[in-house]
Amino acid sequence: MHLIVLWDIDHTLIDNAGVSKEIYAAAFAALAGAAPTGAASTEGRTDRLIMREMFRRHGLPEPGWSDVESALAEAGAQRLGELRRRGTALPGVRDALKAVSEQDGWVSSVLTGNIAANARVKLAAFGLDPLLDLRVGAYGADAVDRPDLVGIARQRVHQLRGLPTDTPVVLVGDTPRDVEAALVAASGIIGVATGIHSRDELVSAGAPVVLPDLSDTAGLLRLLTSFAGR
């Protein structure tokens, strides 16, 4: 029985304690030569979209993506220590990731708006990266719109892990954009109310089930197994 589980990172697996917005601000300043006038608007957006909107908001032309990605990666790498000091893995996350990684026929990776380099920084800060197959994840450099990331991850799992292209996929995330991505891509979704969005908001967005956090490992495995059997 095969299943692809794709986890969001920020506010689903970790609390970045504001370091994410500092990364965007630092990358913008490095490219624009001045600090932004306000914080980046994130909430499930991809890095491509976040940075594009920052430059448009400031009336500036958007630099080439390779320059933007390099600036983001440098800003992220510089804040690894700060992330470790201020941030934390969320309740139950380590046990949940370990349990899912041990299931035969399952692939556990990420679907995140972060570029791959910063996804690794955020996971490595709390020792979570060995519990995920990050080769087959989908990242903020891969597409502008989050729903497009599902197909990218599915194709990578097929190419690198050999699972059929019709293998069931379930996303785990804390924002309405996570829910939207799953619904548009005809994937399963488990909402987690560990971010700024309430259970009611995630249900209204279309999530059939919303957990308060990931601390009930056995319950989570039962939920995931129900998706695998569909």
C-alpha positions in Angstrom: 0.0 0.0 0.0 1.7 3.2 -1.2 1.2 6.8 -0.1 3.0 10.1 -0.6 2.9 12.4 2.4 3.9 16.0 1.8 4.4 18.2 4.8 4.3 22.0 4.9 7.2 23.4 7.0 6.5 26.8 8.6 3.9 26.6 11.4 3.2 22.9 10.5 6.5 21.3 11.4 8.3 24.3 13.0 7.8 27.7 14.5 10.3 30.0 12.8 9.8 32.8 15.4 9.8 35.5 12.8 13.1 34.4 11.2 11.3 33.7 7.8 10.3 37.4 7.5 13.8 38.4 8.3 15.1 36.2 5.5 12.8 37.9 3.0 13.7 41.4 4.3 17.5 40.6 4.1 17.2 39.2 0.6 15.2 42.2 -0.6 17.7 44.6 0.9 20.6 42.8 -0.7 19.0 43.1 -4.1 17.3 46.5 -3.8 20.0 48.3 -1.8 17.5 49.4 0.8 15.4 47.7 3.5 11.7 47.0 2.7 9.1 49.3 4.1 7.1 46.5 5.5 7.2 42.8 6.2 6.7 40.2 3.5 3.3 38.7 3.1 3.7 34.9 3.4 0.9 32.7 4.6 1.4 29.8 2.3 2.7 31.7 -0.7 5.7 30.4 -2.7 9.0 32.3 -2.5 8.7 33.3 -6.1 5.4 35.0 -5.4 6.5 36.5 -2.1 9.5 38.2 -3.6 7.6 39.3 -6.7 5.0 41.0 -4.6 7.6 42.7 -2.5 9.3 44.3 -5.5 6.0 45.3 -7.0 4.8 46.8 -3.7 7.9 49.0 -3.7 7.5 49.9 -7.4 10.8 48.2 -8.4 11.5 45.8 -11.3 11.8 42.2 -10.2 15.4 40.9 -10.5 16.1 37.7 -12.4 15.0 34.6 -10.4 18.6 33.2 -10.1 19.6 36.4 -8.3 16.6 36.3 -6.1 17.1 32.6 -5.2 20.8 33.2 -4.4 19.9 36.2 -2.1 17.3 34.1 -0.3 19.7 31.2 0.1 22.4 33.4 1.5 20.0 35.1 3.9 18.7 31.7 5.1 22.2 30.2 5.6 23.2 33.3 7.7 20.3 32.8 10.0 20.6 29.1 10.8 22.0 29.9 14.3 19.3 32.4 15.0 16.6 30.0 13.9 18.0 27.4 16.3 18.1 29.9 19.1 14.6 31.4 18.7 12.6 28.7 16.9 11.3 25.3 17.7 10.0 22.1 16.3 6.2 22.0 17.0 4.6 19.4 19.4 4.7 15.8 18.2 6.5 16.6 14.9 9.6 14.5 15.5 7.6 11.4 16.5 5.1 11.9 13.6 7.9 12.2 11.0 9.7 9.2 12.4 6.6 7.1 12.4 5.6 8.0 8.8 9.2 7.4 7.6 9.0 3.8 9.0 5.9 2.8 7.0 6.5 0.4 4.2 5.6 1.8 0.8 5.2 5.3 2.0 7.2 8.3 0.9 7.5 11.3 3.2 8.7 14.6 1.9 7.8 18.3 1.9 5.6 20.6 -0.2 6.7 24.1 0.8 6.8 27.7 -0.5 10.5 27.9 0.7 13.3 27.4 -1.8 15.0 24.0 -1.3 18.1 25.6 0.4 16.0 27.3 3.0 13.7 24.3 3.5 16.9 22.4 4.4 18.1 25.1 6.8 14.7 25.2 8.6 14.5 21.4 9.0 18.2 21.0 9.9 18.0 23.6 12.6 15.9 21.1 14.6 17.4 17.9 13.3 14.3 17.0 11.2 15.9 16.6 7.8 17.0 13.0 8.1 13.4 12.0 8.7 12.3 13.2 5.2 13.2 12.4 1.6 14.0 15.9 0.5 15.0 14.9 -3.0 11.4 14.3 -4.0 9.9 17.4 -2.3 8.4 20.4 -4.1 9.8 23.9 -3.3 9.2 27.6 -3.8 11.5 27.8 -6.8 9.6 25.1 -8.7 6.4 27.1 -9.4 4.7 30.5 -8.6 1.4 28.9 -7.5 1.3 26.3 -4.7 -1.2 23.9 -6.3 1.3 23.3 -9.2 3.8 21.9 -6.6 1.7 18.8 -6.0 2.3 17.5 -9.6 6.0 18.3 -9.4 6.4 16.3 -6.2 4.4 13.4 -7.6 6.6 13.3 -10.7 9.8 13.4 -8.6 8.6 10.5 -6.4 7.8 8.5 -9.6 11.3 9.2 -11.1 13.4 8.8 -8.0 11.4 6.3 -5.9 9.6 4.4 -8.6 6.1 4.8 -7.2 3.2 4.8 -9.8 2.1 8.3 -10.9 -1.4 7.5 -9.5 -0.1 6.9 -6.0 -2.4 8.7 -3.4 -1.0 12.0 -2.1 -1.9 13.7 1.1 -0.8 17.2 2.2 -0.4 18.2 5.8 -0.5 22.0 6.3 -1.7 24.9 8.4 -3.0 27.4 5.8 -6.0 27.7 3.5 -3.4 27.7 0.6 -2.4 24.2 1.7 -6.0 23.2 1.5 -6.5 24.8 -1.9 -3.4 23.1 -3.3 -4.7 19.7 -2.2 -8.2 20.3 -3.5 -7.0 21.7 -6.9 -4.7 18.7 -7.3 -7.3 16.2 -6.2 -5.1 15.2 -3.2 -5.9 14.5 0.4 -5.4 17.1 3.0 -5.0 17.1 6.8 -5.2 20.6 8.3 -3.2 21.5 11.4 -4.3 24.5 13.4 -0.8 25.4 14.6 -0.4 28.6 12.6 -2.4 31.8 12.5 -5.5 30.1 10.9 -8.1 28.6 13.2 -9.7 25.2 12.8 -12.9 26.9 11.5 -10.9 28.8 8.8 -9.3 25.6 7.6 -12.6 23.7 7.6 -14.2 26.6 5.7 -11.4 26.4 3.1 -12.4 22.7 2.5 -10.2 20.6 4.9 -12.3 17.6 5.9 -10.2 17.1 9.1 -8.2 19.6 11.1 -5.9 18.5 14.0 -5.0 20.8 16.9 -1.3 19.7 16.4 0.7 16.6 15.5 1.1 15.2 19.0 -1.3 12.2 18.5 1.0 10.0 16.4 -1.2 7.0 16.4 -4.3 9.0 15.4 -2.3 10.7 12.6 -1.2 7.3 11.3 -4.8 6.1 11.2 -5.8 9.2 9.3 -3.0 8.8 6.8 -3.7 5.1 6.3 -7.3 5.9 5.4 -5.9 8.0 2.5 -3.6 5.2 1.4 -6.6 2.9 1.1 -8.6 5.1 -1.3 
